[in-house]
Amino acid sequence: MIMRFIHKLGSPPYFYQFSGRLLPWLSGICLILFAYGLYGGLVLAPTDYQQGDSFRIIYIHVPAAWLSLFVYMVMAFSGAVALIWRIKITEIILINSAHIGAAFTFLALITGSIWGKPMWGTWWVWDARLTSELLLLFLYLGIIALYSAIDDKRKAARAVAILALVGVVNIPIIHYSVEWWSTLHQGPTVTKFDKPSIDTRMLIPLLVMAFAYKFLYAIVVLLRARNDVLWRERRSQWVTALFDGSK
Amino acid sequence: MHPLRKRRLFLILTMVAGIAVAAGFALVAFNENLMFFFTPTDVQAGKAPQNRLFRIGGMVVNGSVKKSTTNTDVEFDLTDNEKVVTIKYSGILPDLFREGQGIIAKGKLNHNGEFIAEEVLAKHDENYMPPEVAATMKKKKPAYIKE
């Protein structure tokens, strides 16, 4: 049953139709999560004992950083599936995630820098966390560049999948960098086995924002993937039928 | 699973495992270079480089901060709860600099074993809480922070 659904989802016309039905729901949930997360984070959450109101940039910075890792994991997984099963949709998800991942990595780096200046006293240092996150940005940019350098898009997707899988070793390095080495960046607050070292009233909006970012990614990647599907299948019957009907 | 797909899966797993091992070896080899700072214990044990810039990290010892009244000179002790190193610095300190706070200083050791800092950065911890919670927690805080 589930396998049959996955098989169906792999077919471009079904994917197009299914994602079209999914998008309004995703958008609605995303909007609610963002509204609550931003209000909760910027208004309801108490000020921090050391950083005062400046700590509130956490609601932009941390979800962006988490998403930058999450998107990469999605890409590596899609890449593996694309290499093994040669499913076109996974190739499309893989390459269309790269721009979003790059954007959120950039956002995490920029907001981190803005946060670092007043708190640490510097915009940037070459510690293990910051450097490995910068490497992630370069990985994303490398993937985008490699994909556009190869004309045959199916071959390009396979090359990109291999690059994505090579880069996946950087993900645990980013996550554990603050534990393995001494860094200026502090250790994990939420993503550890211990109880999160953040007050519950501050934590809840943070988790809501993290989900909001995930939904935003899902929406943008589906929109991009739908465009890509239409473009790749532009000569097939179902696409022509789709546009003849709407004229 | 189709044998061809099984082979591809195996190839991918081998590739990822191989790269992970290679990256692991490289990171272990460069472990010292990846450390952003030395602790006062490292410095006292002579592990820190001589006559070369390096960074030292630790907690500012309570009651040790001596600020000059005429210029921006400041002197304080830094500890990792084991050893203590005296830091001398002239310049503007970051907002979060206070006694009991984790900081990182970049500079050199002088002949008296004092650390002459060129730059002082504040390292904030991973704890976030409202001021009233912090106030109650102050009662249970470690001995090196005295009020």
Interface residues (C-beta under 8 A of the other chain):
Chain A: P46 T47 D48 Y49 Q50 Q51 F55 I58 A80 L83 I84 W85 P118 M119 W120 G121 T122 V125 W126 D127 A128 I162 L165 V166 V168 V169 I173 W180 W181 S182 T183 L184 Q186 G187 P188 T189 S197 I198 D199 R201 M202
Chain B: R5 R8 L9 I12 M15 V16 I19 A20 A23 L27 N31 L34 M35 F36 F37 T39 G57 L93 P94 D95 L96 I104 E119 V120 L121 A122 K123 H124 D125 E126 N127 Y128 M129 P130 P131 V133 A134 A135
